[in-house]
């Protein structure tokens, strides 16, 4: 995960209800960009176009009311706000993935579980 060395703090005003509209797909895309350091690498690993990745990332930044990624020539780095979103997104996504794994392991239950 790439992080910014940004030391300046800025107050960010966020409407909590806006975050209820953030899709799991957008969170997965944001995590991939943050972990891989570029939108291009994230797009390739997820099987998305780079423009789709950029749209998902922009949507989360819009909801957050802050820039989450510092864009540089050599890739992206998380801003302070980006680190907060990344930390929380990881918890949400890990729980969703664990739930899907647990449900798929139940005896006598069959079907497809789609989350996000």
LINVENTA-V67348 format. One record per pair of residues at least 12 apart in sequence whose ideal C-beta (glycine too) atoms are under 10 Angstrom apart, sorted by sequence separation. I is the first residue (numbers start at 1). GAP is how many residues later the second one is. D is the distance in whole Angstrom. If there is no record, write none. Layout:
# LINVENTA-V67348
((I GAP D) (I GAP D))
This chain:
# LINVENTA-V67348
((30 12 9) (32 12 10) (33 12 10) (38 12 9) (39 12 9) (41 12 10) (42 12 10) (57 12 7) (67 12 6) (68 12 9) (69 12 10) (70 12 8) (100 12 10) (101 12 9) (103 12 9) (29 13 7) (32 13 6) (33 13 9) (39 13 10) (40 13 8) (43 13 10) (66 13 7) (67 13 10) (68 13 5) (69 13 6) (100 13 5) (28 14 9) (29 14 9) (32 14 6) (39 14 5) (42 14 9) (57 14 10) (66 14 9) (67 14 7) (68 14 4) (99 14 8) (100 14 9) (38 15 9) (39 15 6) (42 15 9) (64 15 10) (66 15 4) (67 15 8) (68 15 9) (100 15 6) (32 16 9) (65 16 8) (66 16 8) (68 16 9) (69 16 10) (99 16 7) (100 16 10) (29 17 7) (39 17 10) (64 17 6) (68 17 6) (69 17 10) (96 17 10) (28 18 7) (39 18 7) (61 18 10) (64 18 8) (66 18 9) (68 18 8) (97 18 8) (29 19 7) (57 19 9) (66 19 9) (96 19 5) (28 20 10) (33 20 6) (61 20 9) (64 20 9) (96 20 7) (25 21 9) (32 21 8) (33 21 9) (61 21 9) (64 21 6) (60 22 9) (63 22 9) (93 22 10) (25 23 9) (29 23 8) (30 23 9) (33 23 9) (34 23 9) (93 23 9) (29 24 5) (32 24 10) (33 24 6) (61 24 9) (92 24 10) (29 25 9) (32 25 10) (57 25 10) (60 25 7) (29 26 9) (30 26 7) (25 27 9) (26 27 10) (29 27 4) (30 27 6) (33 27 10) (28 28 9) (29 28 6) (26 29 9) (27 29 9) (30 29 9) (60 29 9) (1 30 9) (26 30 4) (29 30 9) (30 30 5) (39 30 9) (2 31 9) (3 31 9) (25 31 7) (26 31 8) (29 31 8) (30 31 9) (2 32 7) (26 32 10) (37 32 10) (39 32 9) (1 33 5) (2 33 8) (23 33 8) (26 33 6) (27 33 7) (38 33 10) (1 34 5) (2 34 9) (22 34 10) (25 34 10) (26 34 5) (30 34 10) (34 34 8) (38 34 10) (41 34 8) (42 34 9) (1 35 9) (2 35 5) (33 35 9) (34 35 7) (37 35 10) (40 35 9) (1 36 8) (2 36 9) (23 36 8) (33 36 7) (38 36 9) (39 36 9) (22 37 7) (23 37 9) (26 37 9) (37 37 8) (38 37 5) (39 37 7) (21 38 9) (22 38 6) (30 38 7) (37 38 4) (38 38 7) (30 39 8) (36 39 8) (37 39 6) (22 40 10) (36 40 9) (37 40 8) (19 41 9) (22 41 6) (21 42 7) (22 42 9) (33 42 9) (34 42 7) (20 43 9) (33 43 6) (34 43 9) (35 43 10) (18 44 8) (19 44 6) (34 44 6) (18 45 5) (19 45 8) (33 45 9) (17 46 10) (18 46 8) (18 47 8) (15 48 8) (30 48 10) (34 48 7) (14 49 8) (33 49 10) (34 49 9) (14 50 6) (15 50 8) (14 51 5) (34 51 9) (35 51 9) (12 52 7) (13 52 6) (14 52 8) (30 52 8) (34 52 5) (12 53 5) (13 53 9) (33 53 10) (12 54 5) (31 54 9) (11 55 10) (12 55 10) (30 55 7) (31 55 7) (34 55 9) (35 55 9) (10 56 7) (30 56 7) (34 56 9) (10 57 10) (27 58 8) (31 58 6) (27 59 9) (30 59 6) (31 59 7) (29 60 10) (6 61 10) (27 61 9) (28 61 8) (31 61 10) (27 62 4) (31 62 6) (4 63 10) (22 63 9) (26 63 9) (27 63 9) (30 63 10) (6 64 7) (28 64 10) (4 65 9) (5 65 9) (24 65 9) (27 65 6) (28 65 6) (4 66 5) (19 66 9) (27 66 6) (2 67 9) (3 67 9) (14 67 9) (22 67 9) (2 68 9) (4 68 9) (12 68 9) (24 68 8) (28 68 9) (10 69 9) (12 69 6) (19 69 9) (24 69 7) (27 69 9) (28 69 10) (2 70 9) (10 70 8) (22 70 9) (6 71 8) (8 71 10) (9 71 7) (10 71 8) (2 72 9) (4 72 9) (5 72 8) (6 72 9) (8 72 8) (12 72 9) (24 72 6) (2 73 6) (4 73 4) (6 73 6) (7 73 9) (24 73 10) (2 74 6) (3 74 6) (4 74 6) (6 74 6) (2 75 4) (3 75 5) (4 75 5) (6 75 10) (1 76 9) (2 76 6) (3 76 9) (4 76 7) (6 76 10) (1 77 7) (3 77 9) (6 77 10) (4 78 8) (3 79 8) (4 79 8) (2 80 10) (3 80 6) (1 81 10) (1 82 9) (3 83 9) (1 85 7) (28 88 7) (1 89 9) (27 89 8) (26 90 9) (24 91 6) (25 91 5) (24 92 3) (23 93 6))
